[in-house]
């Protein structure tokens, strides 16, 4: 049985929560910045709101 103790982690740039390496991110782990689709989509909405106020 495999234990997932030694997997790398990162911190999400949107919500600042830690998230763990996933098999689907194996080839692009260096490019992963967001813990979920919600954070990735929330980033673009936050950028649009910030740019429209200026």
Buried (B, 14 or more C-beta within 10 A) or exposed (E): EEEEEEEEEBEBEBBEEEBEBEEEBEEEEEEBEBBEEEBBEBBEEEEEEEEEEE
